[in-house]
Amino acid sequence: MIDSLSSFKFPPEWSFKRTPARPVELQVLDFEKNYDYDTLWNDVIQVNSQCILIIGPPLYDIAPWMKLACQFIDTDGNYLDWAWEEMDRVCRIRVTTTTYHRFIIFKTPFGEYKINVNFCRDEFRGKKVIVTISQNHPIAWLQQWIDYHKTVHNVEGFLIYNNRSTIYTNDELQLALNREDMIITVVDYDVPFGVMGGGLWEWQGRSGNFLPWDSDFSQYVMLEHAKWKYLYCAKLAINADTDELLVIKNSNLDGVAEYCAVGEHSVLLYDGIWIEPVDSLTGEIAENIPMADRKFSDYWHTTNGDGRGIGVKWMLNPSRNLQYQWHLHKTYGPHVKTQEIAFGHYFAMNTSWSYKRDRFLGDQSRLQPLTILKENLDKWTNR
């Protein structure tokens, strides 16, 4: 089922927008094109009769101005108390209520705006769920990715934030992914992806060796939003990208979910391993294979990173981690890093949206099979 959000953009009559935290001299690499200047918030969610959460990118100095100049008013004309909390690349506004509301009024010096209120959903209650963001990922790849995780790990739900894909509509994506044996929800996530940080860069005759990670809001807001609207009642929430396959050595997701529910640690962290874009049987490089013909099951060799960094991922018990921010590559909840879980990060099954990933310039004789991934792939393809 497709879900739309109650987002709010800076109105033209305000004559101002978000001011980036990044210094002007580091606003490079198409910063103007990709930065989210416009979104005041992404969604408005009533989590119970006493609380509405408004979740979006950081407001910076706009938040104290709003607190002084703006009010939220309920359907009976009552002014509502509210407060904001700035998190890492996220802002969360908490509005205090006494009952449920279909809409509230946002009163500002520039006018009043009717804001629709959405509600928490429970289709993932008691289920093991992967949450991800996707833009223009081929549907055939997504179908493989979903089927692998269902077959091998019995993942029971997928929450997919469709981030401005242009090769299919939300309806087309939802229709293509629907399955009777699991819950798949597509969210219409119509916001800029954001601007990445990193190390060495070159841009219009200039260069440098550092860019801060301060302007990539979309995934951080996504995780905060998913926590409160969809995954608060899930059995297990799993943070995974669409070019990653989960592998588990000596347990299964049910055992992991049980440990996270009652064990000392409610969050498990685990490493990723780069899977090189070289067909493990034929040796053909992925860049020479049409994207439509590539399959996850054709790749299981690695150079064990070869010095290239790759962030950790996590899975957690949502109810024990509602008070913590869910970060992309770390967590603030009670956690432990495990060697029993890992993920294969595929160069071949990526659209090269940030840099070209399907080319291999290394020595194929140095490639090593990732045995546990091969065993998981065999379980998938031989079912």
N, C-alpha and C positions, 0 to 999 in steps of 0.2 A: 504494500500500500504506500502511496506517495503522501508525504507530509510537507506542507508549506509553512513558512515561519511568519511571525508578526514582526517583521523588521521595520526599522525606522531610519531614514537617512536625513542628514542635515538639510533642512528646507532652504530653498534659495533665499527666502526673506531674512534668514539669519545672517547672511553675508559673511559667515566664517565657517570653517571646517576644522577637522583634527590637524594639529600641528605635529609633525614627526618629532620623535625624540632623537633621531639620528642627526648628527651634525651635517650641515649643508654640504661640506666638502666630501662627505662619504655617501651622499645620495646619488649613487652611480648604478650602472647595470640596469637601465630602464626603471629606475626607482619611481619616477613620476607616473609611469604607465601601470605599475603593479602595486603601488602602495594604496591602502584603503583609507583615503581621505574622507569618504562619504558616509560610512555606516556608523550611526550613533549607537544602535544596538541591533542584534540579530534576531532575538525572539523574546517574547513575554510569556512566562509560564506561571500559572497558579499551582503551587506544589501542595498546598493545603488551604483550609479556610482562613488561615491567619497570615498567609505569606504569598506574595507574588514576587518572582525573581525575573529581573530584566538582565539579560546576558549579552555582552558584546565586547568589542575591542576596548583597550584602555582609553579612558577619557582624559587623562592627564589634568591640565588646568581647567578643563571644561566642567569637571565634576564639582569643584567648590563653587563655580559660578552657577551651575544648575541648582545647587543646594540653597543658594541665596535668592535666586530669581525665579525658580520654577516649582510647581506643585503638581502632585497627582491627586485626582479627585475621583471618588467612586460614583456609581450610578445614582446614589441618593444625594449627591452634592457634598458629601463629607470629604474634608481634606485629610489625606492619608500621610502618616509618618513614613519617612524613608531614609535610608542611609546607603552609602556606596562603599565597596571594597575593591581596591586595585590589587590585582594579582599579576602573575607573570604573563604579560601580553593579553590579559583579560580584565574586564571590569564587570562586577556583579552588583546590581542595585537590588536591595531588598525592601519591598514595599509592605507595610503592615496593614492587614485587612481584618475584618470580622466575619466575612462571609465570602462566598464565591461570586465572581463577576465575569460577565461575558466581554466587557470592555471597561476601560477607565479613561479619564480625560487627562491629557498632559497639557498643563497650563503654563505658558511661557510668556515673556514680554512681547513676543512677536505674534502671538495667537494661541488658540486652543486646538488640540489635535485629539481625535478619537482613536484610541489604541486598542485593537482587539487583543483579548487575552486567550492564550491557549492553555491546555491542561496536560498534566502528566498522562502518559500512555502506559499500558501494561501488557502489550503483546509479547514482551520478552520475559515476563514473570517466570522465575524458576528455570530459566534457560541459560545455556552457555552461548555467548554472543561475541562475534567479532565486530568491532567498529572501525570504520575506515573512511578516507576521503578519496575521491576518484574524479579525474577529469580526462575525458576522451580515451579512457582505457578501452581497448577493443572488447566488445561483448563476449566474443569467443574466449578470450583470456579470462574474463571475469567468471564465465561459466565453469571453466576448468578449475579456477582458484576456489570457487565455492564448492564444487563437487569433490575436490581433494580433501578439503577440511571437513566436509560432511562424512565422507567415506572413511577416512583414516582416523579422525579425531571426534566424530559425532558432534561437531558444532551444530547447534540447533537454531541459530539465528544470525542474520547479517544486517547490520545497520550501515547503510552506504550513503554518505553525503556526496551527492552529485554536484560537483563544483564547476558550474558553467560549461558543461560539455557541449560541444557544437556538432558532433557527428551523430547524435541521437537526442531525442527529447527525454524528459523524465518518464513520460508514459511509455515510450518505446523501451527504455531501459528496464523499467519495472516489469513490463510484460515479458521481456526476454528472459529475465532472471527468476520469475515466479516458479516455485516448486511446491508440491503438495506436502513434502516431508520436512519442511522447515518454514520459519518466518523470515521474510526478506522485506525490509523497509527501505525505500529510497527517499531521501530528504532533498528537496529542492534548495540547494545551498548556493544562493546567488550573491556571492561576495567575492572580491578579489582574493586570490590565493595569498598574496603578500610578497614581501621582498626578503630574500634569503640573506644570511650572513655567511661568514667563512674566512678563508685565508687569502691567498694571492689573488689579485684581480687586476684586470686591465680594462680601460674604458675611455674611448675618445681621446687617445693620446696620453692618458694618465694611468698610473698604476699604484698599487699598494700591497700590503701584506696582511691586512685585517679589515673585516667588516663586522660590526656587532650584530648579534642575533636579537634584534629589537623591533622588527617590523613585519614579521611573518605571523599575523594574528590568527589566520583562519583555522588552523588545526588546534590551537590552544582553546579558542572559543568553541570549536566543535566538541572537544572532549568535555568541557564544562557543561555545555548544553546537553550532550548525550547523557551525562551522569544524571542530571535532574529530570529530564523529560522522558527518557526511555530506559535507562539501564539501572536506575536506583533499585529496581526489584529483580534484576537478573541474578542468576546463580553465579555466573562468572563473566567478567568483562575482559576481552582480549584486545589489545592494541596491536593492529597489524596493517601493513600496507598491502596493496594489491599485487605487488611483485615479490611477495614473501610467502614462503611455505613453512608452517610450523612443524617442528619435529620434537617428539618426546621419546626418551630412551626406555625407562623401566617402569613407567606408570601410564596413566591415561588421564584425560581431562576430568573425568568424574572424580578420580582420586585427588587431583590437583584442586578441584573445586571444594571438595570436602576439607582438605587441609586449610585452604584459604578461609573457609567459613569458621573453623573452630581452632585452628592451630595458632602457634605463637605469632606467625607472620601472615597478614592478610593479603600481601602482595608478593609475587615472585618476579624477579628480574632475570633476564637471560640474554646471552650474546647472539649476534648474528654472524653468519659466514657468507662471504661473497661467493656466488655460484657463477662461474665464468661463462661467457657467451659462446661456448664451443660445444657442438653436439657431441655428447659423450660416446656415441657409437661411430659416427661418420667423421668427426673432426671438423665439420663445416662450421664456419664462423657465422654467427647469427645475422650480421649485417648483410650477408648474401642471401638470406632466406626471407621471403615476404612475411610481413608481420602476421598475416592471416594463417600462415602455415606453421608458425612456431607453437611448440607445446612444452609445458613445464616438464613433462615426463622425459624429454630428450636431454635434459641437462642435470648433472649431479657431480660435476668435477669442480675443484676449487684450487686456488693457490694459497688458501688459508689467509686471505686478506692481502698478502704481499705488501704489508705496511700501510694499506689504505684503511682509514678509520671507518667504523660502522657503529652506530649507537645501539645501546641495549633497548629492549622492549619489555613489556610487562603484561601480566594478567593478574586480576585482583577480584576480591569479593566486594561488590559495590556497597552493600549496606554498612560495611565496616570502614568505608573510605569516603563517605559523603562529605565529611568535614575537611578533606584534604584536596588540594588541586591535583588533577590527573595531568601530568606533564608528558610530553612526547617521549622523552628518553630517560625519565627518572620519575620518582614518586616521592611524596612527602608522608605517605602512610607507613605503617610498620612493615618492613620489607626485608627480604634476604635474596641474595643472588644464588641461583642454582645452576649446576652443570647438567642437570637432567633434562633441561629444555633448551632448545635453540631454534633459530629460524634460518632458512636458506634465502639469501637476498639475491634475486635473479637479475643479472645484467641483461639477459636476452629478452625478458618479459617486461620490459620497461619502454615507454614511448620516447625516451631520451629527451624529456621535456626540460631538464635542467642542464644536462650535458650528454654527449653521445656515449651510450653505454653498451651498444651491441657490437662494438669493434674490439678485437683482441690482438694485441701486438706483442704478447709475451711468447714464451717458449712452451709449446704444447707438451713437451716431454716432462715438464715439471708439474703438470696437473696431477692432482691426487683425487681419487673418488671419495666423496663423503658418504661413507657406508650407511649410516643411519638414515640419511635422506634417500638413498637408493632403496633401502628396505621399505621405507614409507611409500615411495613411488610405486614399488612392486605391489604393495598391498592395495594401492589405489587402482592400478591398471589391470591387475589380475583378479579383481573381485568377481 
